[in-house]
Amino acid sequence: MSVPQTSDATFADDVLASARPVLVDFTAPWCAPCKMMAPVFAQAAREQGTRVRFAKIDTDTAPGISQRYAIRSIPSLLLFRGGAEVDRAVGALDAARLRAWLSDRTL
Protein backbone atom coordinates (compact mmCIF):
# COMPACT_ATOMS: atom_id res chain seq x y z
CA MET A 1 0.00 0.00 0.00
CA SER A 2 1.49 3.30 -1.00
CA VAL A 3 0.69 6.40 0.98
CA PRO A 4 -1.39 8.86 -1.06
CA GLN A 5 0.08 12.24 -1.96
CA THR A 6 -1.82 15.42 -1.26
CA SER A 7 -1.14 18.90 -2.64
CA ASP A 8 -2.02 22.55 -2.17
CA ALA A 9 -5.03 21.96 -4.43
CA THR A 10 -6.34 18.81 -2.72
CA PHE A 11 -5.30 19.34 0.91
CA ALA A 12 -8.68 20.65 2.09
CA ASP A 13 -10.55 17.64 0.68
CA ASP A 14 -7.88 15.05 1.53
CA VAL A 15 -7.10 16.20 5.06
CA LEU A 16 -9.33 18.90 6.49
CA ALA A 17 -12.64 17.37 5.38
CA SER A 18 -11.80 13.85 6.58
CA ALA A 19 -14.08 12.24 9.14
CA ARG A 20 -11.11 10.22 10.43
CA PRO A 21 -7.91 11.61 11.94
CA VAL A 22 -5.26 12.24 9.26
CA LEU A 23 -1.51 11.98 9.75
CA VAL A 24 0.37 14.04 7.17
CA ASP A 25 4.07 13.53 6.47
CA PHE A 26 5.63 16.78 5.22
CA THR A 27 8.62 15.61 3.20
CA ALA A 28 10.86 16.32 0.20
CA PRO A 29 12.60 13.98 -2.25
CA TRP A 30 16.08 15.36 -1.44
CA CYS A 31 15.72 14.94 2.35
CA ALA A 32 17.78 12.01 3.72
CA PRO A 33 15.86 11.73 7.05
CA CYS A 34 12.61 11.79 5.02
CA LYS A 35 13.87 8.88 2.91
CA MET A 36 14.68 6.96 6.10
CA MET A 37 11.22 7.73 7.50
CA ALA A 38 9.30 6.74 4.33
CA PRO A 39 9.18 2.97 4.94
CA VAL A 40 8.29 3.51 8.61
CA PHE A 41 5.42 5.80 7.60
CA ALA A 42 4.23 3.31 4.96
CA GLN A 43 4.33 0.49 7.53
CA ALA A 44 2.26 2.56 9.98
CA ALA A 45 -0.24 3.26 7.19
CA ARG A 46 -0.59 -0.49 6.55
CA GLU A 47 -1.02 -1.23 10.25
CA GLN A 48 -3.31 1.63 11.24
CA GLY A 49 -4.89 2.73 7.97
CA THR A 50 -8.37 1.67 9.03
CA ARG A 51 -8.58 4.14 11.91
CA VAL A 52 -6.23 6.90 10.74
CA ARG A 53 -5.78 8.23 7.21
CA PHE A 54 -2.21 8.76 6.07
CA ALA A 55 -1.00 11.28 3.49
CA LYS A 56 2.27 12.73 2.27
CA ILE A 57 2.91 16.23 1.03
CA ASP A 58 6.01 17.36 -0.83
CA THR A 59 7.06 20.68 0.68
CA ASP A 60 8.78 21.69 -2.57
CA THR A 61 5.65 21.30 -4.69
CA ALA A 62 3.18 22.45 -2.01
CA PRO A 63 4.70 25.62 -0.58
CA GLY A 64 1.33 27.12 0.34
CA ILE A 65 0.40 24.36 2.77
CA SER A 66 3.97 24.21 4.08
CA GLN A 67 3.87 27.93 4.86
CA ARG A 68 0.36 27.77 6.30
CA TYR A 69 1.49 25.20 8.87
CA ALA A 70 4.91 26.79 9.47
CA ILE A 71 6.93 23.77 8.37
CA ARG A 72 10.53 24.69 9.20
CA SER A 73 12.11 21.25 9.36
CA ILE A 74 11.37 17.97 7.61
CA PRO A 75 10.22 15.39 8.08
CA SER A 76 7.37 16.87 10.06
CA LEU A 77 4.33 14.81 10.97
CA LEU A 78 1.12 16.71 11.61
CA LEU A 79 -1.96 15.03 13.01
CA PHE A 80 -5.30 16.53 12.04
CA ARG A 81 -8.67 15.82 13.61
CA GLY A 82 -11.89 17.55 12.60
CA GLY A 83 -10.03 19.81 10.19
CA ALA A 84 -7.60 21.17 12.79
CA GLU A 85 -4.01 20.35 13.65
CA VAL A 86 -3.95 18.61 17.04
CA ASP A 87 -0.28 17.68 17.32
CA ARG A 88 3.02 17.45 15.47
CA ALA A 89 6.31 15.61 15.62
CA VAL A 90 9.45 16.92 13.94
CA GLY A 91 12.23 14.63 12.80
CA ALA A 92 12.42 11.02 11.74
CA LEU A 93 10.82 8.50 14.09
CA ASP A 94 11.50 4.78 14.17
CA ALA A 95 8.55 2.38 13.94
CA ALA A 96 8.13 1.92 17.70
CA ARG A 97 8.25 5.65 18.44
CA LEU A 98 5.81 6.46 15.63
CA ARG A 99 3.42 3.74 16.77
CA ALA A 100 3.54 4.99 20.38
CA TRP A 101 3.24 8.65 19.39
CA LEU A 102 0.24 7.96 17.19
CA SER A 103 -1.43 5.63 19.70
CA ASP A 104 -1.20 8.26 22.44
CA ARG A 105 -2.94 10.81 20.23
CA THR A 106 -5.66 8.79 18.52
CA LEU A 107 -7.25 6.82 21.36
MOPAC internal coordinates of N, CA, C and O (Angstrom, degrees):
PM7 1SCF
backbone

  N    0.0000 0     0.00 0     0.00 0    0    0    0
  C    1.4589 1     0.00 0     0.00 0    1    0    0
  C    1.5181 1   108.93 1     0.00 0    2    1    0
  O    1.2310 1   120.60 1   -58.99 1    3    2    1
  N    1.2978 1   116.45 1   121.01 1    3    2    1
  C    1.4613 1   118.73 1   175.85 1    5    3    2
  C    1.5234 1   108.91 1   -90.90 1    6    5    3
  O    1.2310 1   121.52 1   -29.41 1    7    6    5
  N    1.3025 1   114.70 1   150.59 1    7    6    5
  C    1.4607 1   120.49 1  -179.41 1    9    7    6
  C    1.5245 1   108.12 1   -82.54 1   10    9    7
  O    1.2310 1   119.95 1   -52.23 1   11   10    9
  N    1.3300 1   117.71 1   127.77 1   11   10    9
  C    1.4630 1   119.61 1  -178.16 1   13   11   10
  C    1.5315 1   112.46 1   -65.77 1   14   13   11
  O    1.2310 1   121.51 1   -34.20 1   15   14   13
  N    1.3160 1   114.72 1   145.80 1   15   14   13
  C    1.4610 1   122.08 1   175.37 1   17   15   14
  C    1.5228 1   108.37 1   -88.37 1   18   17   15
  O    1.2310 1   120.82 1   -34.29 1   19   18   17
  N    1.3106 1   116.04 1   145.71 1   19   18   17
  C    1.4555 1   121.19 1   170.60 1   21   19   18
  C    1.5206 1   106.93 1  -121.77 1   22   21   19
  O    1.2310 1   120.16 1    -9.16 1   23   22   21
  N    1.3049 1   117.30 1   170.84 1   23   22   21
  C    1.4640 1   121.43 1  -175.70 1   25   23   22
  C    1.5233 1   109.37 1  -146.31 1   26   25   23
  O    1.2310 1   121.21 1    -3.15 1   27   26   25
  N    1.3304 1   115.28 1   176.85 1   27   26   25
  C    1.4652 1   119.23 1   175.40 1   29   27   26
  C    1.5289 1   110.24 1   -55.20 1   30   29   27
  O    1.2310 1   120.70 1   139.53 1   31   30   29
  N    1.3352 1   116.28 1   -40.47 1   31   30   29
  C    1.4624 1   121.17 1  -175.42 1   33   31   30
  C    1.5291 1   113.37 1   -73.30 1   34   33   31
  O    1.2310 1   119.86 1   149.70 1   35   34   33
  N    1.3314 1   117.87 1   -30.30 1   35   34   33
  C    1.4652 1   120.35 1  -174.30 1   37   35   34
  C    1.5242 1   114.28 1  -109.57 1   38   37   35
  O    1.2310 1   119.93 1   177.33 1   39   38   37
  N    1.3100 1   117.75 1    -2.67 1   39   38   37
  C    1.4621 1   122.13 1  -174.63 1   41   39   38
  C    1.5295 1   112.47 1   -56.60 1   42   41   39
  O    1.2310 1   119.69 1   135.29 1   43   42   41
  N    1.3097 1   118.19 1   -44.71 1   43   42   41
  C    1.4705 1   120.74 1  -177.77 1   45   43   42
  C    1.5233 1   110.81 1   -60.38 1   46   45   43
  O    1.2310 1   120.05 1   134.91 1   47   46   45
  N    1.3269 1   117.50 1   -45.09 1   47   46   45
  C    1.4659 1   120.73 1   179.56 1   49   47   46
  C    1.5213 1   111.51 1   -72.25 1   50   49   47
  O    1.2310 1   120.07 1   136.33 1   51   50   49
  N    1.3179 1   117.48 1   -43.67 1   51   50   49
  C    1.4634 1   121.97 1  -175.67 1   53   51   50
  C    1.5170 1   113.34 1   -70.57 1   54   53   51
  O    1.2310 1   120.27 1   144.28 1   55   54   53
  N    1.3155 1   117.09 1   -35.72 1   55   54   53
  C    1.4701 1   120.79 1  -171.17 1   57   55   54
  C    1.5237 1   112.16 1  -116.05 1   58   57   55
  O    1.2310 1   120.09 1   122.11 1   59   58   57
  N    1.3096 1   117.43 1   -57.89 1   59   58   57
  C    1.4553 1   120.53 1  -171.60 1   61   59   58
  C    1.5239 1   113.53 1   -68.83 1   62   61   59
  O    1.2310 1   120.10 1   149.36 1   63   62   61
  N    1.3343 1   117.42 1   -30.64 1   63   62   61
  C    1.4646 1   120.76 1  -178.05 1   65   63   62
  C    1.5293 1   113.10 1   -90.88 1   66   65   63
  O    1.2310 1   119.64 1  -178.40 1   67   66   65
  N    1.3110 1   118.30 1     1.60 1   67   66   65
  C    1.4576 1   121.49 1  -176.65 1   69   67   66
  C    1.5218 1   112.06 1   -70.57 1   70   69   67
  O    1.2310 1   120.90 1   -42.01 1   71   70   69
  N    1.3177 1   115.89 1   137.99 1   71   70   69
  C    1.4606 1   121.08 1   175.79 1   73   71   70
  C    1.5312 1   111.27 1   -75.99 1   74   73   71
  O    1.2310 1   120.52 1   155.28 1   75   74   73
  N    1.3342 1   116.62 1   -24.72 1   75   74   73
  C    1.4594 1   121.79 1   177.99 1   77   75   74
  C    1.5230 1   109.74 1   -95.71 1   78   77   75
  O    1.2310 1   119.87 1   -20.83 1   79   78   77
  N    1.3385 1   117.85 1   159.17 1   79   78   77
  C    1.4614 1   119.39 1   170.59 1   81   79   78
  C    1.5282 1   108.87 1   -59.82 1   82   81   79
  O    1.2310 1   120.71 1   -30.09 1   83   82   81
  N    1.3333 1   116.25 1   149.91 1   83   82   81
  C    1.4611 1   121.80 1   179.69 1   85   83   82
  C    1.5231 1   108.35 1  -128.80 1   86   85   83
  O    1.2310 1   120.94 1   -51.78 1   87   86   85
  N    1.3261 1   115.81 1   128.22 1   87   86   85
  C    1.4544 1   121.77 1   174.69 1   89   87   86
  C    1.5191 1   107.97 1  -103.80 1   90   89   87
  O    1.2310 1   120.84 1   -60.37 1   91   90   89
  N    1.3303 1   115.99 1   119.63 1   91   90   89
  C    1.4580 1   121.70 1  -176.76 1   93   91   90
  C    1.5205 1   109.03 1  -110.17 1   94   93   91
  O    1.2310 1   121.27 1   -51.65 1   95   94   93
  N    1.3187 1   115.17 1   128.35 1   95   94   93
  C    1.4609 1   123.17 1   176.54 1   97   95   94
  C    1.5217 1   108.07 1   -98.24 1   98   97   95
  O    1.2310 1   120.33 1   -71.44 1   99   98   97
  N    1.3281 1   116.97 1   108.56 1   99   98   97
  C    1.4661 1   122.03 1   174.44 1  101   99   98
  C    1.5220 1   106.59 1   -83.62 1  102  101   99
  O    1.2310 1   120.51 1   -59.08 1  103  102  101
  N    1.3199 1   116.64 1   120.92 1  103  102  101
  C    1.4535 1   122.34 1  -168.87 1  105  103  102
  C    1.5285 1   110.67 1  -145.68 1  106  105  103
  O    1.2310 1   120.55 1    -3.94 1  107  106  105
  N    1.3120 1   116.56 1   176.06 1  107  106  105
  C    1.4687 1   122.51 1   173.72 1  109  107  106
  C    1.5279 1   107.69 1  -151.62 1  110  109  107
  O    1.2310 1   120.25 1   -32.00 1  111  110  109
  N    1.3298 1   117.13 1   148.00 1  111  110  109
  C    1.4680 1   119.67 1  -176.20 1  113  111  110
  C    1.5295 1   114.34 1   -65.29 1  114  113  111
  O    1.2310 1   119.20 1   157.67 1  115  114  113
  N    1.3129 1   119.13 1   -22.33 1  115  114  113
  C    1.4641 1   122.45 1  -177.73 1  117  115  114
  C    1.5321 1   112.61 1   -90.08 1  118  117  115
  O    1.2310 1   119.90 1   174.44 1  119  118  117
  N    1.3076 1   117.80 1    -5.56 1  119  118  117
  C    1.4732 1   123.54 1  -172.98 1  121  119  118
  C    1.5298 1   111.19 1   -85.46 1  122  121  119
  O    1.2310 1   120.29 1   -66.92 1  123  122  121
  N    1.3377 1   117.04 1   113.08 1  123  122  121
  C    1.4707 1   121.15 1  -179.02 1  125  123  122
  C    1.5316 1   112.50 1   -62.05 1  126  125  123
  O    1.2310 1   118.33 1   132.97 1  127  126  125
  N    1.3429 1   120.79 1   -47.03 1  127  126  125
  C    1.4685 1   119.46 1   177.36 1  129  127  126
  C    1.5368 1   111.98 1   -61.16 1  130  129  127
  O    1.2310 1   120.29 1   147.56 1  131  130  129
  N    1.3370 1   117.05 1   -32.44 1  131  130  129
  C    1.4604 1   120.68 1   177.83 1  133  131  130
  C    1.5289 1   110.15 1   -65.48 1  134  133  131
  O    1.2310 1   120.76 1   139.32 1  135  134  133
  N    1.3276 1   116.14 1   -40.68 1  135  134  133
  C    1.4710 1   120.57 1   178.42 1  137  135  134
  C    1.5255 1   110.38 1   -64.10 1  138  137  135
  O    1.2310 1   120.33 1   142.14 1  139  138  137
  N    1.3222 1   116.98 1   -37.86 1  139  138  137
  C    1.4595 1   120.69 1   177.58 1  141  139  138
  C    1.5324 1   110.99 1   -67.56 1  142  141  139
  O    1.2310 1   120.56 1   144.76 1  143  142  141
  N    1.3098 1   116.53 1   -35.24 1  143  142  141
  C    1.4634 1   122.42 1  -177.43 1  145  143  142
  C    1.5293 1   112.37 1   -77.51 1  146  145  143
  O    1.2310 1   119.48 1   155.00 1  147  146  145
  N    1.3200 1   118.61 1   -25.00 1  147  146  145
  C    1.4682 1   122.30 1  -173.59 1  149  147  146
  C    1.5265 1   113.62 1   -54.21 1  150  149  147
  O    1.2310 1   118.69 1   130.80 1  151  150  149
  N    1.3340 1   120.10 1   -49.20 1  151  150  149
  C    1.4656 1   117.86 1   179.92 1  153  151  150
  C    1.5283 1   113.20 1   -68.08 1  154  153  151
  O    1.2310 1   119.95 1   149.51 1  155  154  153
  N    1.3111 1   117.70 1   -30.49 1  155  154  153
  C    1.4642 1   121.81 1   177.03 1  157  155  154
  C    1.5277 1   109.64 1   -66.30 1  158  157  155
  O    1.2310 1   120.79 1   136.71 1  159  158  157
  N    1.3329 1   116.09 1   -43.29 1  159  158  157
  C    1.4620 1   121.34 1   179.10 1  161  159  158
  C    1.5304 1   110.27 1   -64.96 1  162  161  159
  O    1.2310 1   120.38 1   137.14 1  163  162  161
  N    1.3321 1   116.89 1   -42.86 1  163  162  161
  C    1.4661 1   121.35 1   178.85 1  165  163  162
  C    1.5232 1   110.93 1   -63.47 1  166  165  163
  O    1.2310 1   120.15 1   140.42 1  167  166  165
  N    1.3295 1   117.31 1   -39.58 1  167  166  165
  C    1.4637 1   121.57 1   177.78 1  169  167  166
  C    1.5288 1   109.99 1   -63.45 1  170  169  167
  O    1.2310 1   120.18 1   135.87 1  171  170  169
  N    1.3217 1   117.27 1   -44.13 1  171  170  169
  C    1.4684 1   120.87 1   178.71 1  173  171  170
  C    1.5305 1   110.18 1   -62.37 1  174  173  171
  O    1.2310 1   120.22 1   141.84 1  175  174  173
  N    1.3152 1   117.19 1   -38.16 1  175  174  173
  C    1.4651 1   120.95 1   178.27 1  177  175  174
  C    1.5296 1   110.58 1   -63.26 1  178  177  175
  O    1.2310 1   120.28 1   139.58 1  179  178  177
  N    1.3275 1   117.08 1   -40.42 1  179  178  177
  C    1.4715 1   120.52 1   177.61 1  181  179  178
  C    1.5260 1   110.88 1   -65.46 1  182  181  179
  O    1.2310 1   120.55 1   139.22 1  183  182  181
  N    1.3153 1   116.55 1   -40.78 1  183  182  181
  C    1.4651 1   121.36 1  -176.22 1  185  183  182
  C    1.5261 1   113.29 1   -75.86 1  186  185  183
  O    1.2310 1   120.36 1   142.94 1  187  186  185
  N    1.3324 1   116.91 1   -37.06 1  187  186  185
  C    1.4648 1   119.75 1  -170.75 1  189  187  186
  C    1.5263 1   113.46 1  -121.55 1  190  189  187
  O    1.2310 1   120.81 1  -167.09 1  191  190  189
  N    1.3260 1   116.06 1    12.91 1  191  190  189
  C    1.4588 1   120.82 1  -175.60 1  193  191  190
  C    1.5120 1   115.95 1   -65.10 1  194  193  191
  O    1.2310 1   119.71 1   167.87 1  195  194  193
  N    1.3269 1   118.15 1   -12.13 1  195  194  193
  C    1.4636 1   119.02 1   178.47 1  197  195  194
  C    1.5216 1   112.48 1   -83.90 1  198  197  195
  O    1.2310 1   120.30 1   157.46 1  199  198  197
  N    1.3301 1   117.03 1   -22.54 1  199  198  197
  C    1.4711 1   118.63 1  -179.56 1  201  199  198
  C    1.5224 1   113.45 1  -111.37 1  202  201  199
  O    1.2310 1   120.66 1   161.73 1  203  202  201
  N    1.3268 1   116.35 1   -18.27 1  203  202  201
  C    1.4706 1   121.73 1   178.79 1  205  203  202
  C    1.5217 1   107.58 1  -132.81 1  206  205  203
  O    1.2310 1   120.39 1   -45.73 1  207  206  205
  N    1.3233 1   116.86 1   134.27 1  207  206  205
  C    1.4673 1   119.84 1   172.94 1  209  207  206
  C    1.5245 1   107.73 1   -83.49 1  210  209  207
  O    1.2310 1   120.91 1   -31.69 1  211  210  209
  N    1.3094 1   115.87 1   148.31 1  211  210  209
  C    1.4525 1   122.60 1   178.77 1  213  211  210
  C    1.5128 1   108.52 1  -122.19 1  214  213  211
  O    1.2310 1   120.64 1   -39.11 1  215  214  213
  N    1.3313 1   116.39 1   140.89 1  215  214  213
  C    1.4629 1   121.16 1   177.95 1  217  215  214
  C    1.5243 1   108.75 1  -149.26 1  218  217  215
  O    1.2310 1   121.46 1   -25.96 1  219  218  217
  N    1.3142 1   114.80 1   154.04 1  219  218  217
  C    1.4655 1   121.70 1   175.46 1  221  219  218
  C    1.5186 1   107.92 1  -118.35 1  222  221  219
  O    1.2310 1   121.53 1   -31.06 1  223  222  221
  N    1.3269 1   114.68 1   148.94 1  223  222  221
  C    1.4546 1   119.40 1   174.54 1  225  223  222
  C    1.5255 1   108.32 1  -137.61 1  226  225  223
  O    1.2310 1   120.97 1   -51.12 1  227  226  225
  N    1.3044 1   115.75 1   128.88 1  227  226  225
  C    1.4637 1   122.69 1   179.34 1  229  227  226
  C    1.5288 1   107.90 1   -82.68 1  230  229  227
  O    1.2310 1   120.72 1   -64.54 1  231  230  229
  N    1.3139 1   116.24 1   115.46 1  231  230  229
  C    1.4671 1   120.14 1  -176.36 1  233  231  230
  C    1.5234 1   112.63 1   -65.41 1  234  233  231
  O    1.2310 1   120.22 1   155.96 1  235  234  233
  N    1.3325 1   117.18 1   -24.04 1  235  234  233
  C    1.4682 1   120.13 1   178.33 1  237  235  234
  C    1.5191 1   112.01 1   -73.85 1  238  237  235
  O    1.2310 1   120.26 1   144.31 1  239  238  237
  N    1.3332 1   117.11 1   -35.69 1  239  238  237
  C    1.4616 1   119.91 1  -177.70 1  241  239  238
  C    1.5231 1   112.94 1   -97.77 1  242  241  239
  O    1.2310 1   120.07 1   174.46 1  243  242  241
  N    1.3271 1   117.47 1    -5.54 1  243  242  241
  C    1.4645 1   122.06 1   178.62 1  245  243  242
  C    1.5173 1   110.35 1  -129.97 1  246  245  243
  O    1.2310 1   120.42 1  -118.86 1  247  246  245
  N    1.3261 1   116.81 1    61.14 1  247  246  245
  C    1.4715 1   118.83 1  -176.67 1  249  247  246
  C    1.5211 1   113.88 1   -65.60 1  250  249  247
  O    1.2310 1   119.86 1   151.68 1  251  250  249
  N    1.3223 1   117.88 1   -28.32 1  251  250  249
  C    1.4634 1   120.01 1  -179.05 1  253  251  250
  C    1.5211 1   112.26 1   -63.29 1  254  253  251
  O    1.2310 1   120.62 1   131.60 1  255  254  253
  N    1.3224 1   116.42 1   -48.40 1  255  254  253
  C    1.4639 1   120.70 1   179.36 1  257  255  254
  C    1.5203 1   110.05 1   -67.59 1  258  257  255
  O    1.2310 1   120.49 1   140.55 1  259  258  257
  N    1.3278 1   116.67 1   -39.45 1  259  258  257
  C    1.4671 1   120.41 1   178.92 1  261  259  258
  C    1.5250 1   110.98 1   -60.92 1  262  261  259
  O    1.2310 1   120.22 1   138.36 1  263  262  261
  N    1.3159 1   117.19 1   -41.64 1  263  262  261
  C    1.4676 1   120.37 1   177.30 1  265  263  262
  C    1.5214 1   111.25 1   -69.43 1  266  265  263
  O    1.2310 1   120.78 1   137.55 1  267  266  265
  N    1.3224 1   116.11 1   -42.45 1  267  266  265
  C    1.4710 1   120.38 1  -178.41 1  269  267  266
  C    1.5274 1   111.67 1   -56.56 1  270  269  267
  O    1.2310 1   120.44 1   142.65 1  271  270  269
  N    1.3277 1   116.76 1   -37.35 1  271  270  269
  C    1.4545 1   121.01 1  -178.68 1  273  271  270
  C    1.5220 1   112.85 1  -102.71 1  274  273  271
  O    1.2310 1   120.12 1  -163.85 1  275  274  273
  N    1.3100 1   117.38 1    16.15 1  275  274  273
  C    1.4666 1   124.01 1   173.46 1  277  275  274
  C    1.5302 1   112.36 1    51.28 1  278  277  275
  O    1.2310 1   121.18 1  -129.89 1  279  278  277
  N    1.3180 1   115.35 1    50.11 1  279  278  277
  C    1.4693 1   120.52 1   178.00 1  281  279  278
  C    1.5214 1   107.23 1   -76.24 1  282  281  279
  O    1.2310 1   120.71 1   -65.38 1  283  282  281
  N    1.3205 1   116.25 1   114.62 1  283  282  281
  C    1.4670 1   122.31 1  -177.83 1  285  283  282
  C    1.5212 1   112.27 1  -111.98 1  286  285  283
  O    1.2310 1   120.99 1   161.44 1  287  286  285
  N    1.3293 1   115.72 1   -18.56 1  287  286  285
  C    1.4611 1   121.12 1  -178.24 1  289  287  286
  C    1.5229 1   107.79 1  -144.56 1  290  289  287
  O    1.2310 1   120.94 1   -36.19 1  291  290  289
  N    1.3245 1   115.81 1   143.81 1  291  290  289
  C    1.4560 1   119.74 1   178.42 1  293  291  290
  C    1.5204 1   109.14 1  -128.47 1  294  293  291
  O    1.2310 1   120.44 1   -29.89 1  295  294  293
  N    1.3046 1   116.77 1   150.11 1  295  294  293
  C    1.4563 1   126.86 1     0.71 1  297  295  294
  C    1.5267 1   111.80 1   -72.55 1  298  297  295
  O    1.2310 1   121.64 1   -33.63 1  299  298  297
  N    1.3040 1   114.47 1   146.37 1  299  298  297
  C    1.4566 1   122.48 1   171.89 1  301  299  298
  C    1.5176 1   107.61 1  -126.61 1  302  301  299
  O    1.2310 1   120.83 1   -49.71 1  303  302  301
  N    1.3061 1   116.03 1   130.29 1  303  302  301
  C    1.4587 1   121.90 1   177.42 1  305  303  302
  C    1.5187 1   108.26 1  -106.79 1  306  305  303
  O    1.2310 1   120.81 1   -56.67 1  307  306  305
  N    1.3224 1   116.06 1   123.33 1  307  306  305
  C    1.4616 1   120.77 1   177.75 1  309  307  306
  C    1.5089 1   108.65 1  -116.73 1  310  309  307
  O    1.2310 1   120.73 1   -49.32 1  311  310  309
  N    1.3217 1   116.20 1   130.68 1  311  310  309
  C    1.4530 1   122.21 1   178.39 1  313  311  310
  C    1.5213 1   108.49 1  -102.61 1  314  313  311
  O    1.2310 1   121.15 1   -53.88 1  315  314  313
  N    1.3238 1   115.41 1   126.12 1  315  314  313
  C    1.4591 1   122.62 1   179.92 1  317  315  314
  C    1.5151 1   109.70 1  -113.36 1  318  317  315
  O    1.2310 1   121.09 1   -39.58 1  319  318  317
  N    1.3231 1   115.51 1   140.42 1  319  318  317
  C    1.4564 1   121.90 1   174.20 1  321  319  318
  C    1.5198 1   106.98 1  -141.14 1  322  321  319
  O    1.2310 1   120.72 1   -51.59 1  323  322  321
  N    1.3188 1   116.22 1   128.41 1  323  322  321
  C    1.4621 1   120.40 1   179.07 1  325  323  322
  C    1.5176 1   112.87 1    61.21 1  326  325  323
  O    1.2310 1   120.37 1  -148.84 1  327  326  325
  N    1.3214 1   116.89 1    31.16 1  327  326  325
  C    1.4539 1   121.07 1   177.17 1  329  327  326
  C    1.5114 1   115.53 1    83.19 1  330  329  327
  O    1.2310 1   120.07 1  -175.57 1  331  330  329
  N    1.3374 1   117.46 1     4.43 1  331  330  329
  C    1.4646 1   120.87 1  -178.93 1  333  331  330
  C    1.5251 1   110.51 1  -125.36 1  334  333  331
  O    1.2310 1   120.78 1   -33.46 1  335  334  333
  N    1.3154 1   116.11 1   146.54 1  335  334  333
  C    1.4626 1   120.75 1   173.79 1  337  335  334
  C    1.5237 1   108.20 1   -69.11 1  338  337  335
  O    1.2310 1   120.91 1   -50.95 1  339  338  337
  N    1.3340 1   115.87 1   129.05 1  339  338  337
  C    1.4686 1   119.92 1   178.75 1  341  339  338
  C    1.5184 1   112.55 1  -111.41 1  342  341  339
  O    1.2310 1   120.05 1   160.06 1  343  342  341
  N    1.3340 1   117.51 1   -19.94 1  343  342  341
  C    1.4637 1   119.83 1   177.79 1  345  343  342
  C    1.5152 1   109.01 1  -168.40 1  346  345  343
  O    1.2310 1   121.32 1   -14.25 1  347  346  345
  N    1.3331 1   115.08 1   165.75 1  347  346  345
  C    1.4656 1   120.97 1   176.07 1  349  347  346
  C    1.5106 1   110.34 1  -150.41 1  350  349  347
  O    1.2310 1   122.00 1   -26.37 1  351  350  349
  N    1.3215 1   113.78 1   153.63 1  351  350  349
  C    1.4617 1   122.27 1   174.08 1  353  351  350
  C    1.5185 1   106.48 1  -131.39 1  354  353  351
  O    1.2310 1   120.61 1   -45.18 1  355  354  353
  N    1.3242 1   116.45 1   134.82 1  355  354  353
  C    1.4548 1   121.44 1  -178.72 1  357  355  354
  C    1.5213 1   108.65 1  -113.78 1  358  357  355
  O    1.2310 1   121.08 1   -47.24 1  359  358  357
  N    1.3165 1   115.55 1   132.76 1  359  358  357
  C    1.4588 1   121.30 1  -179.42 1  361  359  358
  C    1.5137 1   111.48 1   102.75 1  362  361  359
  O    1.2310 1   121.34 1   -19.29 1  363  362  361
  N    1.3141 1   115.04 1   160.71 1  363  362  361
  C    1.4601 1   120.97 1  -179.06 1  365  363  362
  C    1.5223 1   110.70 1   -70.35 1  366  365  363
  O    1.2310 1   120.86 1   -44.22 1  367  366  365
  N    1.3195 1   115.97 1   135.78 1  367  366  365
  C    1.4608 1   122.57 1   176.76 1  369  367  366
  C    1.5224 1   108.65 1  -114.43 1  370  369  367
  O    1.2310 1   120.40 1   -36.12 1  371  370  369
  N    1.3237 1   116.85 1   143.88 1  371  370  369
  C    1.4592 1   118.54 1   172.50 1  373  371  370
  C    1.5297 1   107.81 1   -78.88 1  374  373  371
  O    1.2310 1   120.61 1    -6.46 1  375  374  373
  N    1.3314 1   116.44 1   173.54 1  375  374  373
  C    1.4632 1   121.03 1  -173.71 1  377  375  374
  C    1.5285 1   112.30 1   -60.03 1  378  377  375
  O    1.2310 1   120.11 1   136.22 1  379  378  377
  N    1.3144 1   117.39 1   -43.78 1  379  378  377
  C    1.4691 1   120.36 1  -178.60 1  381  379  378
  C    1.5226 1   111.43 1   -65.08 1  382  381  379
  O    1.2310 1   120.41 1   136.67 1  383  382  381
  N    1.3244 1   116.82 1   -43.33 1  383  382  381
  C    1.4759 1   119.81 1  -179.99 1  385  383  382
  C    1.5207 1   111.19 1   -67.12 1  386  385  383
  O    1.2310 1   120.08 1   140.24 1  387  386  385
  N    1.3393 1   117.45 1   -39.76 1  387  386  385
  C    1.4642 1   119.66 1   178.47 1  389  387  386
  C    1.5257 1   110.31 1   -65.29 1  390  389  387
  O    1.2310 1   120.25 1   135.66 1  391  390  389
  N    1.3139 1   117.13 1   -44.34 1  391  390  389
  C    1.4598 1   121.54 1   179.57 1  393  391  390
  C    1.5334 1   110.11 1   -59.48 1  394  393  391
  O    1.2310 1   120.24 1   133.80 1  395  394  393
  N    1.3313 1   117.14 1   -46.20 1  395  394  393
  C    1.4673 1   120.77 1  -179.57 1  397  395  394
  C    1.5176 1   111.40 1   -66.67 1  398  397  395
  O    1.2310 1   120.34 1   136.45 1  399  398  397
  N    1.3207 1   116.96 1   -43.55 1  399  398  397
  C    1.4662 1   121.27 1   179.92 1  401  399  398
  C    1.5263 1   110.33 1   -59.74 1  402  401  399
  O    1.2310 1   121.05 1   133.01 1  403  402  401
  N    1.3121 1   115.60 1   -46.99 1  403  402  401
  C    1.4583 1   120.25 1  -178.17 1  405  403  402
  C    1.5258 1   111.34 1   -68.65 1  406  405  403
  O    1.2310 1   120.00 1   139.25 1  407  406  405
  N    1.3063 1   117.61 1   -40.75 1  407  406  405
  C    1.4604 1   121.41 1   179.69 1  409  407  406
  C    1.5189 1   111.55 1   -61.33 1  410  409  407
  O    1.2310 1   120.36 1   138.70 1  411  410  409
  N    1.3225 1   116.91 1   -41.30 1  411  410  409
  C    1.4656 1   121.42 1   179.36 1  413  411  410
  C    1.5235 1   112.34 1   -63.93 1  414  413  411
  O    1.2310 1   119.83 1   155.49 1  415  414  413
  N    1.3114 1   117.93 1   -24.51 1  415  414  413
  C    1.4627 1   121.55 1  -173.19 1  417  415  414
  C    1.5186 1   114.46 1  -105.61 1  418  417  415
  O    1.2310 1   119.93 1   171.59 1  419  418  417
  N    1.3142 1   117.73 1    -8.41 1  419  418  417
  C    1.4654 1   119.42 1  -176.60 1  421  419  418
  C    1.5145 1   112.82 1  -123.29 1  422  421  419
  O    1.2310 1   119.34 1  -157.41 1  423  422  421
  N    1.3078 1   118.86 1    22.59 1  423  422  421
  C    1.4636 1   121.60 1   179.68 1  425  423  422
  C    1.5053 1   110.87 1   -62.08 1  426  425  423
  O    1.2310 1   120.10 1   180.00 1  427  426  425

